């Protein structure tokens, strides 16, 4: 009788040990997959709290790994004070470039916020303080003259873009229902939709209504929606 009891205890102990071992293995695999699939911001430019930044800076956000097309469409960038911009991607898909639609104001502290994958990150920089009474010439400072030429080319390219896309300046800012952005490299729109998780309406009903609203907004701005592909990204909140 005692031997049978000991055998039962031994069997139970073996089973419990197997369950614990399986749980450890599962947790390890889960964490490994999570580490492989998650992504984060690894660096930004200009650097946080930097000063004397050009009025036409090269703004980019580098991620810890290349993003998929779906992940890229969860990325949005806002600036305060507000500056209209277009987000494009480098070939390796791990760096987002913020292309400004105009020059920044001098001696202003700008706050940039990046929303990505359900998270957000913010940093700031301050632009250079220009002295109105001084006009640099090539002989005064060749580097400043090169910057002026760069600013002129940038302004001309943005002017050409707005001529062919007159509605772009009027695209609405991000709100609690949707975010509309235009990808000039693909000539299509991608739209983030934000159905509320705790809502009396189903997610499908909310998404359907938001899509109708977005199409109406685009059409009211003069966009021929039948001429563009619209990619819808659902991000419940």
Secondary structure, 3 states (H helix, E strand, C coil): CHHHHHHHHHHHHHHHHHHHHHHHHHHHHHHHHHHHHCCCEEEEECCCCEEEECCCCCEEEEECCCCCHHHHCCCEEEEECCCCEEEEECCCCCEEEEEECCCCCCCCEEEEEEEECCEEEEEEEEECCCCCCCCCCCCCCHHHHHHHHHHHHHHHHHHHHHHHCCCHHHCCCCCCCEEEEEECCCCEEEEEECCCCCCCCCHHHHHHHHHHHHHHHHHHCCCCHHHCCEEEEECCC
